[in-house]
Amino acid sequence: MQKSDFDYHLPEHLIAQKPLAERVASRLLCMDKASGDLSDKQFTDLLSLVNENDLLILNDTKVIPARLYGQKSTGGKVEILIERIVDDHHALAHIRASKSPKAGSTILLDQQLSCIVTGRDNDLFCLEFNSDSPVLTLLEKIGHIPLPPYITREDDKEDLTRYQTVFAKQAGAVAAPTAGLHFDQSTMDAFAQKGIKKAFVTLHVGSGTFQPVRVDDLSEHIMHKEYYSVSQQTVDAIKQTKDKGGRIVAIGTTAVRALESASVSGQLQAGFGDTDLFITPGYQFKSVDAMLTNFHLPESTLLMLISAFSSYKNVMNAYQHAIEKEYRFFSYGDAMFLSSDV
């Protein structure tokens, strides 16, 4: 298939710029992934759509305040987006400036703190921070929440909590696993009270998730890499669920990518590392039976993934329905549930 097959027109006013007052207030478009049948519901209806013997898979990654503002020693303004923390004093980052800094350049971040550009790692800059404190501690002190490029405002205090799931634990993402943003603690408790179990994976969402596919022939696309981890405990929980006839319900495309990356051998195995798994129509899913997801950008790899989970025709029809019904799109937007019996 071609990239252009996944294009669609989205009215700008449907791009959610702010979260709703309550996490659970979002709408939920339900789609039978086989037939493509659609129904309009509320997110709170998800509890009735998940069965007692099903297993929720949640991505416990935590968004770090990865955006920094500074200036070169010459005075030019610099914007830094940390992509990955290498160790306590080194990180890989994207840098936006009028002129790219060279190796050896110093970037001033505040009156006491600076970092040095030590080189390049492909498209990323290698940074060394001159502080006794770990990089993550510095980011928590002076960093900003890295809102996606389609949110056209500066981050604020509300984003510190709302652009973060209530079950976030493992620091390392520069973008939120947005399907999980709809859950509040009361909803988590309600699922537990119904007897629905949960298990966790980790996939540190990188900024590459927002990068456009630059080739029309999808077979030529080079997928960005993201760190993932799937524990033996989660593998065992999935096996037990499958043995009992339950479904594996992935909360978000990132949970899907983590599980499917751990299943590339044909069988789900515990493991960790970088994944560049690119899921397009024709892919055979090995671990996931149902999926909760937000609405994704035109021509994005995530739109391609959910088209593989159902079908291209069904998904594009669902997106047109969502636009006509004025669902809210992208990170702070509404949700979609894809299953075989909704």
Helices and strands as residue ranges (DSSP letters): G 3-6, G 12-14, G 23-25, E 27-32, E 38-42, G 43-45, H 46-49, E 55-59, E 61-63, E 67-72, E 77-87, E 90-97, E 106-108, E 114-121, E 124-129, H 135-142, H 157-162, E 170-173, G 178-182, H 185-193, E 197-203, G 207-210, G 218-220, E 226-230, H 232-243, E 248-251, H 253-261, E 271-275, E 290-294, H 301-309, H 312-324, E 335-339
